[in-house]
């Protein structure tokens, strides 16, 4: 599902909202989540999951073409951990489809 698919789905479910209002709401939520992660905060949505920022230490890697050693700098990457309810729901519904 893309962002525009999400906007269309929400606009269809909530007929009192215009497509433009729905798009603004989705953009606002995603921007707020983005800002929280940039500041290093953790986001927890009960029944869905949590977003956090993981630290990856610097390390030595290899260029697959030349085999040359390459220094990979430290970085911080977003991480999503699904909640129990989401995991169980996905597992139950995927078994129904097969």
Secondary structure, DSSP 4 states (H G I P E B T S, - for coil): --HHHHHHHHHHH-TTS-HHHHHHHHHHHHHHHHHHHHTT--EEETTTEEEEEEEE--EEEE-TTT--EEEEPPEEEEEEEE-HHHHHHHHHHHHHH-
